[in-house]
Amino acid sequence: MVTINRLWTQIQETWQHIRISHQEKNLWLGIVVPSFFINLLMLALPLAMLQTYDRIIPNASTKTLVVLIFLVICAAIIEVFLRALRGVVSSWSFTREEYLSTTTLLEKILYSILSPENSIEKQSLLTYSDVINRVKQINHEQFVINFLDLFFIIIFIGLIAYIGGLLVIVPIVLMILLALKIYKRSSNLNIYLQRQKENDRERISLIVDSLSGIFTLKALAMEPSILRRSEYLQLKKAEANYDINLSTMAITALVAFFSQFVFFLTVSAGALFVIYGSLTIGGLAACILLSGRIMQPIARFIGLYNQQQDIHSSQKYLKKIYSLTEEPFSEKTLHRIIKGKITFDHVSLKEKNRVFVEDVFLEIFPEETVVIKDPYRACRYLFYFVMNFSLPTQGKVLIDNIQVSEYNLHNLRQQICYMPHEGVLYNGTILENITGFDPSKEILAREIAMHIGLEHMISKLPQGFQTRVGPNAVQMFSNGFRQLIALVRILINKPKIILFDHITMNVDHANLRMIVNALNLYKGKITLFFGTTDPMLLTLTDRIYTLINHKLE
């Protein structure tokens, strides 16, 4: 009973999903109505066989035979046309659904707020990408099409009962046996699929952890133990794949066996009915064709149902993405050029008994330079509040005495720049990285690079500003060099406020001095807000605060 309820719930969810994805008219005209007529047209050949053997051949009615053949050919052509039409609609809707679901997930990730409880680990993202690929493979329309085919099994069985009488017992019994056998095998298949998913998550986690801590791993000479762990997980993966393939082949073999067996038993039992005069030869031929068409829809439906269950279990892992809190986009669209004043009005961030910042009150005036000494980088949440990446659980943040949420976010973020602790480079040339792929900024980019001394460093490269870099440039350039490129990228946008999140971490002394000299050129012209413990940056400041026990002192 529980299985039947679960099946019915799955069918209702799938139907509602399709109704949301399609217009009502397209749904009925493109899927439901063609499926109905396709199944009706499938009756043409069995009924034609019945008429041929029982009426046309005994009466030698050639004209009737020609007409019947013409009607069967027409029915076959119409059926092929309807299947093609249904396939086009189903494929189009599947592609559209794939696009929309993938876009929705990406939007959820990109527009989520940056908070400790609203983040996703790297290995989780890799797992989610695998789950997304699984979800993209599902075709809800095919599930409903096969479910509609099941209703016509009742019509096929009814016709067999009408034509062959007790002969209907043969396909009914075999149909029930096939459904039970496949369901039992499919239950084991779901267990193997679940094991495979668990193994994939462990394997991805091992790879990500190994690569992210590769220096520590090598320093402790842990390569052999990591390899042994990887081999063990690969063995488990191979065992899971073997079990899955074995179960899949067993289900295929069951369908093939029962398809042949129902044909054999129908012929054998039907022959006895014909011998004793309770069934005609035409009736037997029609019953054989109808019984053969009963097994395939059942096998397809159970296979698709198990696929639905696999996808349904996979979708549980996407719930964390769907539950991410999105950025608080306000309907208000305040566009203005800000002066650069920042006010933290008793701001706190607390989540699940964890405190990150507590009761911070701070005013930073336009073109002022302020430093917060914070070895644990908790001040980055203050930067997130200013950018409206995240919301404080208490208090409010104001820019020029106007609450951040009142601004148009796109307009505000064009005037405020955030510089993280590691310089990020994108696939492209150094000049493209500085200009943000905007050719109109190339002259200004070169001027600022020359102004702060970066051009001298770039000119030593074989291709200069045209040197191609990318996310893996960490192996080619030092963090200090990447930070200088990121700094020029920020300065060409002429922001009113720049937020610096421990930008001198892992920066060598020479590049650190260049960064300090560059910032000293813009001191008193832009509001500079630092989170750092670097002594050289402290020399730039107008005011210094310390974040101790989550409070500002």
C-alpha positions in Angstrom: 0.0 0.0 0.0 2.9 2.3 0.8 4.4 1.6 -2.6 1.2 2.4 -4.4 0.8 5.7 -2.5 4.4 6.6 -3.3 3.8 5.8 -7.0 0.7 7.9 -7.1 2.4 10.8 -5.3 5.3 10.6 -7.9 2.8 10.6 -10.8 1.0 13.7 -9.3 4.3 15.5 -8.8 5.4 14.7 -12.3 2.1 15.8 -13.8 2.2 19.1 -11.9 5.8 19.7 -13.0 4.8 19.2 -16.6 1.8 21.5 -16.2 4.1 24.2 -14.9 6.6 23.7 -17.7 4.0 23.9 -20.5 1.0 25.8 -21.5 -2.2 23.8 -20.9 -3.0 23.8 -24.7 0.4 22.6 -25.7 0.4 19.9 -23.1 -2.8 18.3 -24.2 -2.3 18.8 -28.0 1.4 17.8 -27.9 1.4 14.9 -25.5 -1.9 13.6 -24.1 -4.0 13.7 -27.3 -1.4 12.1 -29.6 -0.7 9.3 -26.9 -4.5 8.6 -26.8 -4.8 8.2 -30.6 -1.5 6.3 -30.9 -2.7 3.6 -28.6 -6.1 3.5 -30.4 -4.3 3.0 -33.8 -2.3 0.2 -32.3 -5.5 -1.8 -32.3 -5.7 -1.6 -36.1 -3.5 -4.6 -36.8 -5.0 -7.1 -34.3 -8.5 -6.2 -35.4 -7.4 -6.5 -39.0 -6.0 -10.0 -38.3 -9.3 -11.0 -36.7 -11.3 -9.9 -39.7 -8.9 -11.4 -42.2 -8.9 -15.0 -40.7 -12.5 -15.1 -39.6 -14.3 -13.3 -42.4 -12.2 -12.4 -45.4 -10.4 -15.7 -46.0 -13.5 -17.9 -45.5 -15.5 -15.7 -47.9 -12.7 -15.1 -50.4 -13.5 -11.3 -50.2 -10.6 -9.8 -52.2 -12.0 -6.3 -52.3 -12.6 -6.2 -48.6 -9.0 -7.4 -48.1 -7.6 -4.6 -50.3 -9.7 -2.0 -48.3 -8.5 -3.5 -45.0 -4.9 -3.4 -46.1 -5.3 0.2 -47.2 -6.8 1.1 -43.8 -4.1 -0.6 -41.8 -1.4 1.2 -43.9 -3.2 4.5 -43.3 -3.4 3.8 -39.6 0.4 2.9 -39.5 1.2 6.2 -41.3 -0.9 8.3 -39.0 0.6 6.5 -36.0 4.2 7.3 -37.2 3.2 10.9 -37.7 1.7 11.2 -34.3 4.7 9.6 -32.7 7.0 12.0 -34.5 4.8 15.0 -33.4 4.8 13.8 -29.8 8.6 13.2 -30.0 9.2 16.8 -31.2 7.1 18.3 -28.4 8.6 16.0 -25.8 12.2 16.8 -27.0 11.6 20.5 -27.1 10.1 20.6 -23.7 12.9 18.4 -22.3 15.5 20.8 -23.7 13.6 23.8 -22.4 13.3 22.2 -19.0 17.0 21.3 -18.9 17.9 24.9 -19.7 15.6 26.4 -17.2 16.6 24.1 -14.3 20.3 24.6 -14.9 19.8 28.4 -15.2 17.8 28.5 -12.0 20.4 26.6 -10.0 23.2 28.8 -11.3 21.2 32.0 -10.4 20.6 30.6 -6.9 24.3 30.2 -6.4 25.3 33.6 -8.0 22.7 35.7 -6.2 22.9 34.0 -2.8 24.1 36.2 0.1 27.5 35.6 1.5 27.1 34.4 5.1 28.6 31.5 7.2 25.4 29.5 7.1 24.7 30.3 3.5 27.8 28.8 1.8 28.6 25.6 -0.1 31.8 23.7 0.1 33.8 23.1 -3.1 33.4 19.4 -2.9 29.7 19.9 -2.4 29.6 22.0 -5.6 31.3 19.2 -7.5 28.7 16.7 -6.1 25.9 19.1 -7.1 27.2 19.4 -10.6 26.9 15.6 -10.9 23.4 15.7 -9.5 22.5 18.4 -11.9 23.6 16.2 -14.8 21.5 13.4 -13.4 18.4 15.7 -13.1 19.0 17.0 -16.7 18.7 13.4 -18.0 15.2 13.0 -16.7 12.3 13.3 -19.2 9.1 13.9 -17.3 7.1 13.7 -20.5 8.3 10.2 -21.3 7.2 9.2 -17.8 3.7 10.5 -18.4 3.5 9.0 -21.9 4.3 5.5 -20.5 1.8 6.0 -17.7 -0.9 6.8 -20.3 0.1 3.6 -22.1 -0.7 1.7 -19.0 -4.3 2.7 -19.2 -4.6 1.1 -22.6 -3.3 -2.2 -21.2 -6.7 -2.4 -19.6 -8.3 -2.0 -23.0 -6.0 -4.6 -24.5 -6.8 -7.1 -21.7 -10.5 -6.3 -22.1 -10.3 -7.1 -25.9 -8.5 -10.3 -25.1 -11.2 -11.3 -22.6 -13.9 -10.4 -25.2 -12.3 -12.3 -28.0 -10.6 -15.2 -26.2 -12.5 -15.5 -23.0 -10.5 -17.4 -20.3 -7.4 -17.0 -22.5 -7.0 -13.6 -20.8 -5.8 -15.3 -17.7 -2.4 -16.1 -19.4 -1.3 -12.4 -20.0 -2.7 -11.2 -16.7 -0.8 -13.8 -14.6 2.4 -13.2 -16.6 2.0 -9.5 -16.4 1.7 -9.6 -12.6 4.7 -11.9 -12.3 6.8 -9.7 -14.6 5.8 -6.6 -12.5 6.8 -8.3 -9.2 10.1 -9.6 -10.6 11.1 -6.3 -12.1 10.1 -4.4 -9.0 12.2 -6.7 -6.8 15.2 -6.3 -9.1 14.6 -2.6 -9.2 14.6 -2.3 -5.5 18.1 -3.8 -5.4 19.2 -1.5 -8.2 18.2 1.5 -6.2 20.3 0.3 -3.3 23.3 -0.1 -5.6 22.7 3.4 -7.1 22.6 4.9 -3.6 25.9 3.2 -2.8 27.4 4.6 -5.9 26.4 8.1 -5.0 27.9 7.8 -1.5 31.1 6.5 -3.0 31.2 9.4 -5.6 30.8 11.9 -2.8 33.7 10.4 -0.8 35.9 10.2 -3.8 35.3 13.8 -4.8 35.9 15.0 -1.2 39.2 13.1 -1.2 40.3 14.7 -4.5 39.4 18.2 -3.4 40.9 17.9 0.1 44.1 16.4 -1.4 44.5 19.2 -4.0 43.7 22.0 -1.6 46.2 20.7 1.0 48.8 19.4 -1.5 51.7 21.3 0.3 50.8 19.8 3.7 50.3 16.4 2.1 53.7 16.4 0.5 55.4 17.8 3.7 54.0 14.9 5.7 54.8 12.4 3.0 51.2 11.2 2.9 51.1 10.3 -0.8 51.1 6.5 -0.2 48.2 6.6 2.2 46.2 8.9 0.0 46.8 6.6 -3.0 45.7 3.6 -0.9 42.5 5.4 0.1 41.9 6.3 -3.6 42.4 2.7 -4.7 39.9 1.5 -2.0 37.3 4.0 -3.2 37.9 3.0 -6.8 37.4 -0.6 -5.9 34.1 0.3 -4.2 33.1 2.2 -7.3 33.9 -0.7 -9.6 31.9 -3.1 -7.4 28.9 -0.7 -7.4 29.1 -0.4 -11.2 29.3 -4.2 -11.5 26.2 -4.6 -9.4 24.3 -1.9 -11.3 25.2 -3.4 -14.7 24.3 -6.9 -13.5 20.9 -5.7 -12.2 20.2 -3.8 -15.4 21.0 -6.8 -17.6 18.8 -9.0 -15.3 15.9 -6.7 -15.8 16.4 -6.7 -19.6 16.6 -10.5 -19.6 13.4 -10.8 -17.6 11.5 -8.6 -20.1 12.8 -10.6 -23.0 12.0 -13.9 -21.4 8.4 -12.9 -20.4 7.8 -11.4 -23.8 8.7 -14.7 -25.4 6.9 -16.7 -22.7 3.6 -14.9 -23.0 3.8 -15.5 -26.8 4.4 -19.2 -26.2 1.7 -19.7 -23.6 -0.9 -17.7 -25.5 -0.2 -19.8 -28.6 -0.3 -23.0 -26.7 -3.4 -22.2 -24.6 -5.1 -20.6 -27.6 -4.5 -23.6 -29.8 -6.4 -25.8 -27.3 -9.3 -23.2 -27.3 -9.3 -23.4 -31.2 -9.2 -27.2 -31.1 -12.2 -27.4 -28.8 -14.0 -24.7 -30.8 -14.3 -22.0 -28.2 -11.9 -19.6 -30.2 -11.4 -18.9 -33.9 -8.1 -18.7 -35.6 -8.5 -15.0 -36.2 -9.3 -14.5 -32.6 -6.2 -16.4 -31.6 -4.1 -14.2 -33.9 -5.5 -11.1 -32.5 -5.0 -12.3 -28.9 -1.3 -13.1 -29.7 -0.7 -9.6 -31.0 -2.5 -8.0 -28.1 -0.8 -10.0 -25.4 2.6 -9.2 -26.9 1.9 -5.5 -26.6 1.0 -5.7 -22.9 4.5 -6.5 -21.6 6.6 -3.7 -23.2 4.7 -0.7 -21.6 5.0 -2.4 -18.1 8.7 -2.9 -18.5 9.2 0.7 -19.8 7.1 2.2 -17.0 8.9 0.3 -14.2 12.3 1.3 -15.7 11.3 5.0 -15.9 9.8 4.8 -12.4 13.1 3.6 -11.1 14.9 6.4 -13.0 12.4 8.8 -11.4 13.2 7.4 -8.0 16.9 7.8 -8.6 16.4 11.4 -9.8 14.1 12.1 -6.9 16.7 10.9 -4.4 19.4 13.0 -6.2 17.2 16.1 -6.0 17.5 15.9 -2.2 21.1 17.1 -2.6 19.9 20.1 -4.6 17.7 21.3 -1.7 20.6 23.1 -0.1 21.1 25.2 -3.3 17.4 25.9 -3.5 17.3 26.9 0.2 20.1 29.4 -0.2 19.0 32.9 0.8 19.1 35.3 -2.1 20.4 38.9 -2.0 17.8 41.3 -0.7 17.0 43.1 -4.0 14.8 46.1 -3.2 12.1 47.5 -5.4 13.5 50.9 -4.7 16.0 52.1 -7.3 17.9 54.9 -5.7 20.6 56.0 -8.2 23.1 58.6 -6.9 26.8 59.3 -6.9 27.9 58.6 -3.3 30.5 60.7 -1.4 32.0 57.7 0.5 30.7 57.9 4.0 30.1 54.5 5.7 28.2 54.1 9.0 27.9 50.8 10.9 25.0 51.4 13.4 25.4 48.8 16.1 25.8 46.0 13.6 25.9 42.3 14.7 26.0 39.0 12.9 25.0 35.9 14.8 23.9 32.6 13.4 23.1 29.3 15.2 24.8 30.3 18.5 27.9 31.5 16.6 29.0 35.2 16.9 31.0 36.7 14.1 30.7 40.5 14.8 28.8 42.0 17.7 27.5 45.5 18.3 29.9 47.3 15.9 29.4 51.1 15.8 31.7 52.9 13.4 31.6 56.0 11.2 34.0 56.4 8.3 34.0 59.8 6.7 34.5 60.4 3.0 38.1 60.1 1.7 39.2 58.8 5.1 41.5 55.8 5.6 40.5 53.4 8.4 42.1 50.1 9.4 40.6 47.3 11.5 43.3 45.0 13.0 41.7 41.6 12.7 43.9 38.4 12.5 40.8 36.1 12.0 39.3 38.0 9.0 36.0 38.5 10.7 35.9 42.0 9.4 35.1 40.6 6.0 31.5 40.4 7.1 31.5 44.2 7.5 32.7 44.5 3.9 29.9 42.1 2.9 27.4 44.4 4.6 28.7 47.5 2.8 28.4 45.7 -0.6 25.0 44.3 0.4 26.3 40.8 -0.2 24.9 39.8 3.2 22.6 41.3 5.9 23.4 41.8 9.5 21.2 40.1 12.0 21.1 43.3 14.1 21.7 47.0 13.3 22.0 48.6 9.9 24.6 49.9 7.5 24.4 53.3 5.8 26.2 54.9 2.9 26.0 58.7 3.0 23.4 58.3 5.8 21.1 56.2 3.6 20.6 52.6 4.3 22.3 50.3 1.9 19.1 48.4 1.0 17.6 51.7 -0.4 20.2 51.8 -3.2 20.0 50.2 -6.5 22.6 47.4 -6.1 24.1 47.7 -9.6 24.6 51.4 -9.2 26.0 51.1 -5.7 28.5 48.3 -6.6 29.9 50.4 -9.5 31.1 52.9 -6.9 32.3 50.5 -4.2 35.0 47.9 -4.9 36.0 44.9 -2.8 39.5 43.5 -3.0 39.9 40.0 -1.4 43.0 38.5 0.1 44.0 36.7 -3.1 44.3 38.2 -6.5 42.0 36.6 -9.0 42.9 36.4 -12.7 40.6 35.3 -15.6 41.3 33.6 -18.8 42.7 36.3 -21.1 45.6 38.7 -21.4 46.9 40.8 -18.6 45.5 43.9 -20.2 42.1 42.2 -20.6 42.2 41.2 -16.9 42.9 44.9 -15.9 40.3 46.4 -18.2 37.6 43.8 -17.5 37.6 43.0 -21.3 36.6 46.6 -22.0 38.8 48.0 -24.8 37.7 51.6 -24.0 39.7 51.4 -20.7 43.0 50.3 -22.1 44.6 53.7 -22.2 43.6 54.5 -18.6 44.7 51.0 -17.5 48.2 51.6 -18.9 48.4 55.1 -17.3 47.5 53.8 -13.9 49.8 50.8 -14.3 52.7 53.1 -15.1 51.7 55.5 -12.3 52.0 52.8 -9.6 55.0 51.0 -11.2 53.3 47.9 -12.5 54.1 48.6 -16.1 57.8 48.2 -15.4 57.2 44.7 -14.1 54.9 43.8 -17.0 57.3 45.1 -19.6 59.8 42.4 -18.5 57.5 39.7 -19.7 58.0 38.4 -23.2 54.6 39.5 -24.4 54.1 42.4 -22.0 50.4 43.3 -21.5 49.4 40.7 -24.0 50.7 37.8 -21.8 47.9 35.3 -21.4 47.0 34.3 -17.9 44.1 32.5 -16.2 42.9 31.1 -12.9 46.0 28.8 -12.7 48.3 31.8 -12.9 49.2 31.2 -9.2 51.9 28.9 -10.5 53.2 31.6 -12.9 53.0 34.8 -10.8 53.3 35.6 -7.2 50.3 36.7 -5.1 51.8 40.2 -4.9 51.9 40.5 -8.7 48.3 39.3 -9.0 47.2 41.7 -6.3 48.8 44.6 -8.2 46.8 43.6 -11.3 43.7 43.4 -9.2 44.4 46.9 -7.7 44.8 48.5 -11.1 41.5 46.7 -12.2 39.8 48.4 -9.3 41.3 51.9 -9.7 40.4 52.2 -13.4 36.7 52.1 -12.3 37.3 55.2 -10.2 35.4 54.0 -7.1 34.4 56.2 -4.2 35.0 53.4 -1.6 37.5 50.5 -1.7 37.4 47.7 0.8 40.6 45.8 1.4 40.4 42.3 2.9 43.9 41.3 4.2 45.3 42.0 0.7 48.9 41.6 1.8 48.7 38.0 2.9 51.4 35.9 1.3 52.8 39.0 -0.5 56.6 39.4 -0.8 58.3 42.5 0.6 59.0 44.2 -2.8 55.4 43.9 -4.1 54.1 44.9 -0.6 56.1 48.1 -0.9 54.6 48.8 -4.4 51.1 48.2 -3.1 51.6 50.6 -0.2 53.1 53.2 -2.4 50.2 52.9 -4.9 47.6 53.2 -2.1 49.5 56.2 -0.7 48.9 58.0 -4.0 45.1 57.6 -3.5 45.0 58.3 0.2 42.8 61.3 0.8 41.0 60.9 -2.6 39.1 57.7 -1.9 37.5 56.2 1.2 39.9 53.3 2.1 38.7 50.7 4.5 41.2 48.0 5.5 41.1 44.7 7.4 44.7 43.8 8.1 47.4 43.2 10.6 50.2 44.3 8.2 52.5 47.0 9.9 53.2 48.7 6.5 49.5 49.3 5.8 49.0 50.6 9.3 51.2 53.6 8.3 48.6 54.7 5.8 45.7 55.0 8.3 43.9 57.9 9.8 42.3 55.7 12.5 43.1 52.2 13.8 40.6 49.9 15.4 41.0 46.3 16.7 38.4 43.5 16.5 38.7 41.6 19.8 36.2 38.9 20.8 33.9 40.0 17.9 33.7 43.6 19.2 35.4 46.7 17.9 37.8 48.5 20.2 
